């Protein structure tokens, strides 16, 4: 898992954290933009690389996301639908 460019817009510095080893199929990540302006628009927040351990069906889903706004409560972002993966 690695941080991508969305929160680094206009040369902003960020703090990226991650936890979990993925052995239970779960992990978490966080990105904090270290300046007083927010990021907006479209971009990639993080990338995740998976390693198959066996053949079969699997599902990948984002189970939660939380936005923290600048001086105001930010609405929760919409979560994408899960997607199915078939390993041969």
C-alpha positions as CSV (number, residue, x, y, z in Angstrom):
1,X,0.0,0.0,0.0
2,X,1.3,3.4,-0.9
3,X,0.2,7.0,-0.8
4,X,-0.6,8.7,-4.1
5,X,-0.9,12.3,-5.2
6,X,-4.4,13.6,-4.3
7,X,-3.5,15.2,-0.9
8,X,-0.1,16.5,-2.2
9,X,-1.7,19.0,-4.6
10,X,0.1,22.3,-5.0
11,X,3.2,20.8,-3.3
12,X,1.6,20.2,0.1
13,X,3.3,17.9,2.6
14,X,1.4,15.0,4.1
15,X,1.5,12.4,6.8
16,X,0.6,8.9,5.7
17,X,0.0,6.0,8.1
18,X,-1.1,2.4,7.6
19,X,-1.7,-0.5,9.9
20,X,-2.5,-4.2,9.6
21,X,-0.5,-6.9,7.8
22,X,-3.4,-8.0,5.6
23,X,-3.3,-11.6,6.9
24,X,-6.9,-11.3,8.2
25,X,-7.9,-9.6,5.0
26,X,-8.1,-6.1,6.5
27,X,-5.9,-3.1,6.8
28,X,-6.4,0.6,7.4
29,X,-4.7,3.8,6.1
30,X,-4.8,7.5,6.9
31,X,-3.6,10.6,5.1
32,X,-3.3,14.0,6.7
33,X,-2.6,17.1,4.6
34,X,-0.1,19.2,6.7
35,X,-1.3,22.7,5.8
36,X,-4.2,24.9,6.3
37,X,-5.8,24.4,2.9
38,X,-7.8,21.5,1.7
39,X,-7.5,19.3,-1.4
40,X,-10.2,19.3,-4.0
41,X,-11.0,17.8,-7.3
42,X,-10.2,14.3,-8.5
43,X,-7.1,12.1,-7.9
44,X,-5.8,9.0,-6.3
45,X,-5.5,8.8,-2.5
46,X,-3.7,5.5,-2.2
47,X,-2.9,2.3,-4.1
48,X,-3.1,-1.2,-2.8
49,X,-1.4,-4.2,-4.2
50,X,-2.8,-7.7,-3.5
51,X,-1.0,-11.0,-3.6
52,X,-3.2,-14.1,-4.2
53,X,-2.6,-17.0,-1.8
54,X,-5.0,-19.4,-3.3
55,X,-7.3,-19.8,-6.3
56,X,-11.0,-18.9,-5.9
57,X,-13.4,-16.0,-5.6
58,X,-12.8,-13.0,-3.4
59,X,-14.4,-9.6,-2.9
60,X,-12.6,-6.3,-2.4
61,X,-14.5,-3.5,-0.6
62,X,-13.9,-0.2,1.1
63,X,-15.7,-0.6,4.5
64,X,-15.4,3.0,5.6
65,X,-14.0,6.4,5.0
66,X,-14.0,9.6,7.1
67,X,-13.3,13.2,5.9
68,X,-12.1,15.9,8.2
69,X,-12.9,19.4,7.0
70,X,-11.3,22.7,7.6
71,X,-13.4,24.4,10.2
72,X,-16.6,22.6,9.2
73,X,-18.0,19.1,9.5
74,X,-17.3,17.4,6.2
75,X,-19.9,15.0,4.9
76,X,-19.0,11.3,4.8
77,X,-17.8,10.4,1.3
78,X,-19.8,7.9,-0.8
79,X,-18.2,4.4,-0.8
80,X,-17.7,2.6,-4.0
81,X,-19.5,-0.7,-4.6
82,X,-17.5,-3.9,-3.8
83,X,-16.0,-5.7,-6.7
84,X,-15.5,-9.4,-7.3
85,X,-12.2,-11.0,-8.1
86,X,-11.7,-14.5,-9.5
87,X,-8.2,-16.0,-9.0
88,X,-7.4,-18.9,-11.4
